[in-house]
Amino acid sequence: MRSIKSSRVPVRPYRELVWLAYLTLPAGGDAERRLVLAHRLAAAEFARHERSAGEPPRRRYVRRLLRQRMRPWSGRLASVGAMPALTHSVDVAFTEELDALPAPARAAYALLRLEERPPEEVVAILAGAGVADPGEAIDAVTRLEERAGDGAAHRPALDPTLARMYGRPGLPRPRTVAVAALCGLSVLAAVTWSRLEPHGHADALPELPRAARALPDAWRGSTELDLSTWPARGALADDGELVGRAMRAWGSGPAQLLYAGRVDGVPVVLLHRPGQVARYTEDGGGPPLEVLPQPRTKPDGASPLKLRTTAEGGRYLLPPWVREVSASDLSGADFRWRKIAVREGVTGPIARADGRGCWRGPVLRLRAPEIAHGMPYTMLDFGRLSLSNAYYQPPPPADVNRFGPGELDTVPGGFSAWKALGCAVDRPGGEIQGATAWEFWSGALPERGRGRWLCLRLTDATGGSSVRAVLLATAAGRTTTALTRTATNTWDCSRLRRDLVAGAWWKAPSGKRYYVAGASRRVIGIRLSGRDAHAREVISDRRLGAHPGLSAVNELGDTVPALQ
């Protein structure tokens, strides 16, 4: 093993190329392949420009990185394993959030914070690399650092210029190991997890740690009902070769086995590490390994994990404390619950209705009689690994629970609200943890119409949120929708901030356009382009312009958030 410090290669420019490559390459999956490929790309880039007096140009390099894909054979060392060194353990959470950003944002972070380039230069580099919106990439970095606190003080916990190397037992001993890119060597530390016991077989792949398992009834003795308490399930849980292949695909490091079995004839493995869940399949189609953020612990029930989806529907691995499952979709006039068969913690196939351009669920109702009050809770499938808790808050005069909105199926109007939202907005991307439809106003519209203002609040698995208001306007037997802009990472439409005003233009059946402004129950007045209006007044006035100024105050005299 030789260090770059003993070569004639300038250290800092090379380190910056490695960092830029490592952060920009697709996150998740096999950490070894990402590390080694980052060094190969950096070395190739440096060699391409080694005769130039200055640093290698960034635009073409970033463009090449953004187009790079992690092939199964890319970035692999045959007889040794490599892992980035952990240098800032307190920044592990920051690193996970950074990895969750889009690739242009991760590249912007490397250029801004690690290379310390000014924002205008970073914008020019990203634009030259073909990034459509460089400003948004920089804004994503700023928002991440604001969430993390301490401004730009956080740094990635893993350093790709420092590597931990280890041999793979059972493979031919290499004559030489020469990785010119790596700047250091450290001992691979053994990691132990509480509440987990090692499990495996002699025929498991020797170069990887054996899969850990939770104790059979770990969840009964814990108040933190997270994935670490789930026992390993599935008919192939004792298949060391299958589990070993799944762990090898995910890369080195300990992992907890959640499930291993055949789902509709296809081998599927679910593995868990703190903060992440990996789903491994051997069906010959699609990505064999998907690594996703771990669903956050929910106070009223944990999410099932989707094992696989076929034409017949999706199958889910249930939390071990769930005893009953029913399912419905959002296509009819109301919920039509049907009981779902469960075998060894896995549901039968749950079909999704054809929505003709609308997403229709399915919605699962789960009951865990041994947990807390044992009341059912509802979860909505947005097409990802985990499901989302689904809630609904009806408009006045219905009461507002100080603990937040109720379950989707417990309040009148919840079904119709979510059915309408399924056609009004696109299916959300990412792992959505909670989804709330907060109906803050309903009433009459001109030309004998009826209107419903809904605030759609989505929270993701990393703690981020997005909020937008949706106007559902029904007139002459037809419902149309108008959407406001999206606000991110706010308290709006939650139990922490319930006051809101929203406005949008609506076209009535006659063709006339009205500006519809609606506000929540504690708002006492609004202003549109400098003129006073009642909080629930509907205005038709072309002098307002395409984007009238909208503001409001509540009964305490405080300005409330405005979405328009």
C-alpha positions as CSV (number, residue, x, y, z in Angstrom):
1,M,0.0,0.0,0.0
2,R,1.6,3.3,-1.0
3,S,0.4,6.7,0.0
4,I,-0.1,9.6,-2.4
5,K,2.0,11.6,-0.1
6,S,5.1,9.8,-1.2
7,S,4.4,10.3,-4.9
8,R,4.9,13.3,-7.2
9,V,1.1,13.7,-7.5
10,P,0.0,17.0,-5.9
11,V,-1.9,16.0,-2.8
12,R,-4.6,18.7,-2.4
13,P,-5.9,18.8,-6.1
14,Y,-6.1,15.0,-6.1
15,R,-7.9,14.8,-2.8
16,E,-10.5,17.4,-4.1
17,L,-11.1,15.3,-7.2
18,V,-11.7,12.2,-5.0
19,W,-14.1,14.1,-2.7
20,L,-16.0,15.5,-5.7
21,A,-16.3,12.1,-7.3
22,Y,-17.3,10.3,-4.2
23,L,-20.0,12.8,-3.2
24,T,-21.4,13.1,-6.7
25,L,-21.5,9.4,-7.5
26,P,-24.8,7.6,-6.8
27,A,-25.2,7.3,-3.0
28,G,-26.2,4.2,-1.2
29,G,-25.5,0.6,-2.3
30,D,-22.0,-0.7,-2.1
31,A,-19.7,1.7,-0.3
32,E,-16.6,-0.1,-1.6
33,R,-17.5,0.3,-5.2
34,R,-18.3,3.9,-4.7
35,L,-15.0,4.5,-3.0
36,V,-12.8,2.7,-5.5
37,L,-14.6,4.1,-8.5
38,A,-14.2,7.6,-7.1
39,H,-10.4,7.1,-7.0
40,R,-10.3,5.6,-10.5
41,L,-12.2,8.5,-11.9
42,A,-10.0,11.0,-10.0
43,A,-6.8,9.3,-11.1
44,A,-8.0,9.2,-14.8
45,E,-8.9,12.8,-14.6
46,F,-5.6,13.8,-13.1
47,A,-3.7,11.7,-15.7
48,R,-5.7,13.4,-18.5
49,H,-4.4,16.8,-17.4
50,E,-1.1,16.0,-15.7
51,R,0.9,18.1,-18.1
52,S,-1.2,21.2,-17.6
53,A,0.1,23.8,-15.2
54,G,-3.2,24.4,-13.4
55,E,-5.8,22.1,-11.8
56,P,-7.9,19.9,-14.0
57,P,-11.0,21.8,-15.3
58,R,-14.1,21.0,-13.3
59,R,-16.9,21.4,-15.8
60,R,-16.1,18.4,-17.9
61,Y,-15.3,16.3,-14.8
62,V,-18.6,17.2,-13.1
63,R,-20.5,16.4,-16.3
64,R,-18.7,13.0,-16.5
65,L,-19.6,12.3,-12.8
66,L,-23.2,13.3,-13.2
67,R,-23.5,10.8,-16.1
68,Q,-21.7,8.0,-14.2
69,R,-23.7,4.9,-13.3
70,M,-22.7,2.3,-10.7
71,R,-22.3,-0.9,-12.8
72,P,-22.1,-4.2,-10.9
73,W,-18.5,-4.6,-11.9
74,S,-17.3,-1.0,-11.4
75,G,-15.1,-0.1,-8.5
76,R,-14.3,-3.5,-7.1
77,L,-11.1,-4.8,-5.5
78,A,-10.8,-8.5,-6.0
79,S,-8.8,-9.8,-3.1
80,V,-9.1,-6.9,-0.6
81,G,-12.0,-4.9,0.7
82,A,-12.0,-1.1,1.1
83,M,-14.3,1.2,3.2
84,P,-14.0,4.9,3.7
85,A,-12.8,5.8,7.1
86,L,-15.2,7.2,9.7
87,T,-13.6,10.5,10.9
88,H,-16.5,12.5,12.3
89,S,-18.9,10.2,14.1
90,V,-21.1,13.0,15.3
91,D,-21.9,13.9,11.7
92,V,-23.3,10.5,10.6
93,A,-26.8,11.9,10.4
94,F,-25.6,14.9,8.4
95,T,-23.9,12.5,6.0
96,E,-27.1,10.5,5.5
97,E,-29.0,13.6,4.7
98,L,-26.3,14.8,2.3
99,D,-26.4,11.4,0.5
100,A,-30.1,11.8,0.1
101,L,-29.7,15.1,-1.9
102,P,-29.7,15.0,-5.7
103,A,-26.4,14.5,-7.4
104,P,-26.0,18.2,-8.5
105,A,-26.5,19.3,-4.9
106,R,-23.9,16.9,-3.6
107,A,-21.5,18.2,-6.3
108,A,-22.3,21.7,-5.2
109,Y,-21.5,20.8,-1.6
110,A,-18.1,19.5,-2.6
111,L,-17.3,22.6,-4.6
112,L,-18.6,25.0,-2.0
113,R,-17.5,23.5,1.3
114,L,-14.6,21.2,0.5
115,E,-13.0,23.2,-2.3
116,E,-14.2,26.5,-0.8
117,R,-15.2,28.0,-4.1
118,P,-17.4,31.1,-4.2
119,P,-21.1,30.4,-5.1
120,E,-20.9,32.3,-8.4
121,E,-18.1,30.1,-9.5
122,V,-20.0,26.9,-8.4
123,V,-23.0,28.1,-10.4
124,A,-20.8,28.5,-13.5
125,I,-19.2,25.1,-13.1
126,L,-22.6,23.3,-12.6
127,A,-24.1,25.2,-15.6
128,G,-21.2,24.2,-17.7
129,A,-21.7,20.6,-16.7
130,G,-25.2,20.7,-17.9
131,V,-27.1,21.1,-14.6
132,A,-30.5,22.6,-15.4
133,D,-30.9,24.6,-12.2
134,P,-27.5,25.3,-10.4
135,G,-29.2,27.8,-8.1
136,E,-31.5,25.1,-6.7
137,A,-28.5,22.8,-6.1
138,I,-26.9,25.4,-4.0
139,D,-30.2,26.2,-2.2
140,A,-30.5,22.5,-1.3
141,V,-27.1,22.6,0.4
142,T,-28.1,25.7,2.3
143,R,-31.4,24.1,3.5
144,L,-29.5,21.0,4.6
145,E,-27.0,23.1,6.6
146,E,-29.8,25.1,8.2
147,R,-31.5,21.8,9.3
148,A,-28.3,20.5,10.7
149,G,-27.5,23.7,12.6
150,D,-24.1,25.5,13.1
151,G,-24.2,26.8,9.5
152,A,-21.5,25.1,7.4
153,A,-19.7,23.6,10.4
154,H,-20.7,20.0,9.6
155,R,-18.6,17.7,7.4
156,P,-19.2,14.3,6.0
157,A,-18.5,11.6,8.5
158,L,-16.8,9.3,6.0
159,D,-13.5,10.4,4.3
160,P,-12.9,8.7,0.9
161,T,-9.3,9.8,0.9
162,L,-8.7,7.7,4.0
163,A,-9.6,4.0,3.6
164,R,-9.8,1.0,5.8
165,M,-8.4,-2.0,3.9
166,Y,-8.9,-5.7,4.8
167,G,-8.2,-9.0,3.1
168,R,-11.0,-11.3,2.0
169,P,-10.5,-14.8,3.5
170,G,-10.6,-17.7,1.1
171,L,-9.4,-15.7,-1.9
172,P,-5.9,-15.9,-3.4
173,R,-3.5,-13.7,-1.6
174,P,-2.6,-10.7,-3.8
175,R,1.1,-10.2,-4.7
176,T,0.8,-6.4,-4.4
177,V,-1.9,-4.0,-3.4
178,A,-1.4,-0.7,-5.0
179,V,-4.1,1.9,-4.7
180,A,-2.4,5.1,-5.4
181,A,-5.4,7.1,-4.6
182,L,-5.8,6.1,-0.9
183,C,-4.1,8.4,1.6
184,G,-4.2,6.3,4.7
185,L,-4.9,3.0,6.4
186,S,-6.8,2.2,9.5
187,V,-7.9,-0.9,11.3
188,L,-11.4,-2.2,10.5
189,A,-13.2,-2.0,13.8
190,A,-15.6,-4.7,14.9
191,V,-19.1,-3.4,15.5
192,T,-21.6,-4.8,17.9
193,W,-25.3,-3.9,18.2
194,S,-27.4,-4.1,21.4
195,R,-30.5,-6.3,21.3
196,L,-29.0,-8.3,18.4
197,E,-27.4,-11.7,18.4
198,P,-25.1,-13.0,15.6
199,H,-26.6,-15.6,13.4
200,G,-25.4,-17.4,10.3
201,H,-24.0,-20.5,8.8
202,A,-20.6,-21.8,7.8
203,D,-21.5,-21.6,4.1
204,A,-22.1,-17.9,4.3
205,L,-19.7,-15.7,2.3
206,P,-16.6,-15.5,4.5
207,E,-15.6,-12.0,3.5
208,L,-18.6,-10.4,5.1
209,P,-20.0,-10.2,8.7
210,R,-22.8,-12.7,9.4
211,A,-26.3,-11.3,9.4
212,A,-27.5,-10.3,12.9
213,R,-31.0,-11.1,14.2
214,A,-33.1,-9.6,16.8
215,L,-34.1,-11.8,19.7
216,P,-37.5,-13.5,18.9
217,D,-39.5,-11.3,21.3
218,A,-37.3,-8.3,21.5
219,W,-40.2,-6.0,20.7
220,R,-42.1,-7.1,23.8
221,G,-39.3,-5.9,26.1
222,S,-38.7,-2.5,24.4
223,T,-40.5,0.8,24.3
224,E,-38.7,1.7,21.1
225,L,-40.6,-0.3,18.5
226,D,-38.3,0.3,15.6
227,L,-36.8,-2.1,13.1
228,S,-34.1,-3.3,15.4
229,T,-36.8,-5.2,17.4
230,W,-38.1,-7.1,14.3
231,P,-37.3,-10.8,14.2
232,A,-35.9,-12.4,11.0
233,R,-38.7,-14.0,9.1
234,G,-39.2,-15.9,5.8
235,A,-38.6,-19.5,4.7
236,L,-35.1,-18.7,3.5
237,A,-33.9,-16.9,6.6
238,D,-31.5,-19.8,7.2
239,D,-30.2,-19.8,3.6
240,G,-26.6,-18.5,4.3
241,E,-25.7,-18.2,0.6
242,L,-28.7,-16.0,-0.3
243,V,-28.3,-13.8,2.7
244,G,-24.6,-13.6,2.0
245,R,-25.2,-12.5,-1.5
246,A,-27.5,-9.8,-0.3
247,M,-25.0,-8.6,2.2
248,R,-22.3,-8.6,-0.4
249,A,-24.4,-6.5,-2.7
250,W,-24.9,-4.0,0.0
251,G,-21.2,-3.9,0.9
252,S,-19.1,-4.5,4.0
253,G,-20.4,-3.9,7.5
254,P,-22.8,-5.5,9.9
255,A,-26.5,-5.8,9.0
256,Q,-29.6,-7.1,10.6
257,L,-31.7,-9.6,8.7
258,L,-35.4,-8.8,8.6
259,Y,-36.7,-11.2,5.9
260,A,-35.4,-13.8,3.5
261,G,-37.8,-15.8,1.4
262,R,-39.5,-16.3,-2.0
263,V,-42.1,-13.8,-2.9
264,D,-44.2,-15.0,-5.9
265,G,-41.3,-17.3,-6.7
266,V,-38.5,-14.6,-6.5
267,P,-35.9,-14.6,-3.7
268,V,-36.2,-11.4,-1.6
269,V,-34.0,-10.3,1.3
270,L,-34.6,-7.3,3.6
271,L,-31.6,-6.0,5.6
272,H,-31.4,-3.2,8.1
273,R,-28.6,-0.9,9.3
274,P,-29.1,2.1,11.5
275,G,-30.8,4.7,9.3
276,Q,-31.2,2.5,6.2
277,V,-33.1,-0.5,4.8
278,A,-31.9,-2.5,1.8
279,R,-34.2,-4.7,-0.4
280,Y,-32.4,-7.3,-2.4
281,T,-34.1,-9.4,-5.1
282,E,-32.9,-12.0,-7.6
283,D,-35.5,-11.7,-10.3
284,G,-33.3,-10.8,-13.3
285,G,-35.0,-7.5,-13.8
286,G,-34.7,-4.1,-12.3
287,P,-32.1,-3.1,-9.7
288,P,-31.1,-6.1,-7.5
289,L,-30.5,-3.8,-4.5
290,E,-32.4,-0.8,-3.4
291,V,-31.1,1.2,-0.3
292,L,-33.6,3.5,1.2
293,P,-33.8,5.7,4.4
294,Q,-35.2,3.8,7.3
295,P,-38.8,4.7,8.1
296,R,-38.9,6.8,11.3
297,T,-40.5,5.4,14.4
298,K,-44.2,6.5,14.5
299,P,-46.0,7.0,17.8
300,D,-49.2,5.3,16.6
301,G,-47.8,2.4,14.6
302,A,-44.9,1.3,12.4
303,S,-45.1,0.9,8.7
304,P,-45.1,-2.5,6.9
305,L,-42.3,-2.9,4.4
306,K,-43.1,-3.7,0.8
307,L,-41.4,-6.9,-0.4
308,R,-42.4,-7.0,-4.0
309,T,-45.1,-5.7,-6.4
310,T,-46.5,-7.8,-9.3
311,A,-49.6,-7.6,-11.5
312,E,-51.6,-9.2,-8.7
313,G,-50.6,-6.5,-6.2
314,G,-48.1,-5.8,-3.5
315,R,-47.0,-8.0,-0.6
316,Y,-45.9,-6.5,2.6
317,L,-43.8,-7.6,5.6
318,L,-45.8,-6.6,8.7
319,P,-44.4,-5.4,12.1
320,P,-44.4,-8.4,14.4
321,W,-47.1,-6.8,16.6
322,V,-49.7,-6.3,13.9
323,R,-52.4,-9.0,14.0
324,E,-55.1,-7.8,11.6
325,V,-54.9,-6.2,8.1
326,S,-57.6,-4.8,5.9
327,A,-57.2,-3.0,2.6
328,S,-59.2,-0.6,0.4
329,D,-58.6,1.7,-2.4
330,L,-59.7,5.3,-3.2
331,S,-61.8,4.6,-6.3
332,G,-65.3,4.2,-4.9
333,A,-67.7,6.4,-3.0
334,D,-66.2,5.3,0.3
335,F,-63.9,2.8,1.9
336,R,-64.6,-0.8,1.0
337,W,-62.5,-2.7,3.5
338,R,-61.6,-6.3,2.8
339,K,-59.7,-8.6,5.1
340,I,-56.2,-9.6,3.9
341,A,-54.7,-13.0,4.6
342,V,-51.4,-13.0,6.5
343,R,-48.9,-15.9,6.7
344,E,-45.8,-15.7,8.8
345,G,-45.9,-11.9,8.8
346,V,-46.4,-11.5,5.1
347,T,-49.6,-10.3,3.5
348,G,-51.3,-11.8,0.5
349,P,-51.2,-9.6,-2.7
350,I,-53.0,-6.3,-2.2
351,A,-54.2,-4.9,-5.6
352,R,-54.1,-1.3,-6.5
353,A,-57.1,0.2,-8.4
354,D,-56.7,1.6,-11.9
355,G,-57.0,5.3,-11.3
356,R,-56.9,6.5,-15.0
357,G,-54.2,9.0,-14.2
358,C,-54.9,9.3,-10.5
359,W,-53.2,7.4,-7.7
360,R,-55.6,5.3,-5.7
361,G,-53.7,3.7,-2.9
362,P,-54.1,1.1,-1.7
363,V,-54.9,2.1,1.9
364,L,-54.1,-0.4,4.6
365,R,-55.8,-0.5,8.0
366,L,-53.7,-2.3,10.6
367,R,-54.6,-3.4,14.1
368,A,-52.1,-4.2,16.9
369,P,-54.2,-5.1,20.0
370,E,-51.1,-5.6,22.2
371,I,-49.8,-2.1,21.5
372,A,-51.2,1.0,23.4
373,H,-54.9,1.4,22.8
374,G,-55.0,-1.2,20.1
375,M,-57.1,0.9,17.8
376,P,-56.6,0.5,14.0
377,Y,-54.4,2.9,12.2
378,T,-54.4,3.7,8.4
379,M,-51.5,3.8,6.1
380,L,-51.3,4.9,2.4
381,D,-49.1,3.3,-0.2
382,F,-47.3,5.9,-2.3
383,G,-45.4,3.2,-4.3
384,R,-42.3,3.1,-2.1
385,L,-40.7,0.6,0.4
386,S,-42.7,1.9,3.4
387,L,-46.2,3.2,3.7
388,S,-47.3,6.6,5.0
389,N,-49.5,7.3,8.0
390,A,-52.6,9.0,6.5
391,Y,-54.6,11.7,8.4
392,Y,-57.5,14.1,7.8
393,Q,-58.7,17.2,9.6
394,P,-62.2,18.3,8.7
395,P,-63.2,22.0,8.3
396,P,-65.0,24.1,10.9
397,P,-67.2,23.7,12.9
398,A,-65.4,20.3,13.5
399,D,-63.1,20.4,16.5
400,V,-59.3,20.4,16.2
401,N,-57.6,17.8,18.3
402,R,-54.6,19.4,20.0
403,F,-52.6,16.2,19.3
404,G,-53.2,16.6,15.5
405,P,-55.6,15.3,12.9
406,G,-57.3,12.0,13.1
407,E,-56.9,8.7,11.2
408,L,-58.0,8.9,7.6
409,D,-61.0,6.5,8.1
410,T,-62.3,7.9,11.4
411,V,-63.6,11.3,10.3
412,P,-66.4,12.0,7.7
413,G,-65.0,13.6,4.6
414,G,-61.6,12.0,4.8
415,F,-62.2,9.5,2.0
416,S,-63.5,12.1,-0.5
417,A,-60.7,14.5,0.4
418,W,-58.0,11.9,-0.3
419,K,-59.7,10.6,-3.4
420,A,-59.7,14.2,-4.8
421,L,-56.1,14.7,-3.9
422,G,-55.2,11.5,-5.8
423,C,-56.1,13.3,-9.0
424,A,-55.1,16.8,-8.0
425,V,-51.4,16.2,-7.3
426,D,-48.8,13.8,-8.6
427,R,-47.9,10.8,-6.6
428,P,-45.2,12.0,-4.1
429,G,-41.7,10.7,-4.5
430,G,-39.4,9.4,-1.8
431,E,-40.2,7.7,1.4
432,I,-43.2,9.6,2.8
433,Q,-43.6,9.1,6.6
434,G,-46.8,11.1,7.2
435,A,-49.5,12.5,4.9
436,T,-52.1,14.9,6.2
437,A,-55.0,16.5,4.4
438,W,-56.0,19.5,6.5
439,E,-59.3,21.0,5.2
440,F,-59.2,24.5,6.6
441,W,-62.1,26.0,4.7
442,S,-65.2,25.0,2.8
443,G,-68.1,27.0,1.5
444,A,-70.0,28.5,-1.4
445,L,-68.4,29.7,-4.6
446,P,-69.9,31.9,-7.3
447,E,-72.3,30.5,-9.9
448,R,-73.7,27.9,-7.4
449,G,-70.3,26.3,-6.9
450,R,-68.9,24.7,-3.8
451,G,-65.2,24.9,-2.7
452,R,-62.9,23.1,-0.4
453,W,-59.5,24.4,0.6
454,L,-57.1,21.6,1.6
455,C,-53.6,21.9,2.9
456,L,-51.6,18.8,1.9
457,R,-48.7,18.2,4.3
458,L,-46.1,15.4,3.6
459,T,-43.2,14.5,5.9
460,D,-40.4,12.3,4.6
461,A,-38.3,9.6,6.3
462,T,-35.4,12.1,6.9
463,G,-37.7,14.6,8.8
464,G,-38.2,17.0,5.9
465,S,-41.6,18.3,4.9
466,S,-43.5,19.9,2.1
467,V,-46.8,21.8,2.2
468,R,-49.1,23.1,-0.5
469,A,-52.7,24.2,-0.6
470,V,-55.2,22.7,-3.0
471,L,-58.6,24.2,-4.0
472,L,-61.3,21.7,-5.0
473,A,-64.0,23.6,-6.8
474,T,-67.2,21.8,-7.8
475,A,-69.7,23.5,-10.2
476,A,-72.1,22.2,-12.8
477,G,-71.3,18.6,-11.7
478,R,-67.6,18.9,-12.4
479,T,-64.7,19.3,-10.0
480,T,-61.6,21.2,-10.9
481,T,-58.5,21.9,-8.9
482,A,-56.1,24.8,-8.3
483,L,-52.7,24.3,-6.6
484,T,-50.6,26.8,-4.8
485,R,-46.8,26.8,-4.6
486,T,-45.0,24.3,-2.3
487,A,-43.4,25.4,0.9
488,T,-40.7,23.1,2.3
489,N,-39.6,22.4,5.9
490,T,-42.1,24.5,7.7
491,W,-44.6,23.9,10.6
492,D,-47.5,24.9,8.3
493,C,-50.7,22.7,8.6
494,S,-49.4,20.9,11.6
495,R,-50.4,21.0,15.3
496,L,-47.6,23.5,15.7
497,R,-48.9,26.0,13.2
498,R,-52.6,25.8,12.3
499,D,-53.3,29.3,10.9
500,L,-53.1,29.6,7.1
501,V,-54.4,31.6,4.2
502,A,-54.4,30.5,0.6
503,G,-55.4,32.0,-2.7
504,A,-55.8,30.9,-6.3
505,W,-57.6,31.8,-9.5
506,W,-60.6,29.7,-10.4
507,K,-62.4,29.5,-13.8
508,A,-66.1,29.1,-13.3
509,P,-68.3,27.1,-15.8
510,S,-69.3,30.4,-17.5
511,G,-65.7,31.1,-18.3
512,K,-65.4,33.9,-15.8
513,R,-62.3,33.9,-13.6
514,Y,-62.5,34.5,-9.8
515,Y,-59.7,34.8,-7.3
516,V,-60.7,32.5,-4.4
517,A,-59.1,33.3,-1.0
518,G,-59.7,31.0,1.9
519,A,-58.4,31.0,5.4
520,S,-58.3,28.9,8.5
521,R,-60.7,29.4,11.4
522,R,-58.7,31.8,13.5
523,V,-58.0,34.2,10.7
524,I,-60.0,37.4,11.0
525,G,-59.0,39.2,7.8
526,I,-57.0,39.2,4.7
527,R,-55.6,41.8,2.3
528,L,-55.4,41.4,-1.5
529,S,-53.1,43.8,-3.3
530,G,-53.5,46.4,-0.6
531,R,-57.3,46.2,-0.1
532,D,-59.1,44.7,2.8
533,A,-61.3,41.7,2.3
534,H,-63.3,39.3,4.5
535,A,-61.3,36.2,5.3
536,R,-63.6,34.0,3.2
537,E,-64.5,36.5,0.4
538,V,-64.4,35.4,-3.2
539,I,-63.3,38.3,-5.5
540,S,-63.5,38.8,-9.2
541,D,-61.4,41.8,-10.1
542,R,-59.0,41.9,-13.1
543,R,-57.1,44.7,-11.5
544,L,-55.7,42.3,-9.0
545,G,-53.3,41.0,-11.6
546,A,-52.1,37.4,-12.2
547,H,-50.4,37.2,-8.8
548,P,-52.1,39.5,-6.3
549,G,-50.4,40.2,-3.0
550,L,-52.0,38.0,-0.3
551,S,-51.6,38.5,3.4
552,A,-53.7,37.7,6.6
553,V,-53.7,38.1,10.3
554,N,-55.2,35.9,13.0
555,E,-57.3,36.9,16.1
556,L,-54.1,37.6,18.0
557,G,-52.9,40.1,15.4
558,D,-50.1,37.8,14.1
559,T,-49.4,37.5,10.4
560,V,-50.1,34.0,9.2
561,P,-48.4,32.0,6.4
562,A,-49.8,32.6,2.9
563,L,-49.8,30.0,0.1
564,Q,-50.8,31.1,-3.4
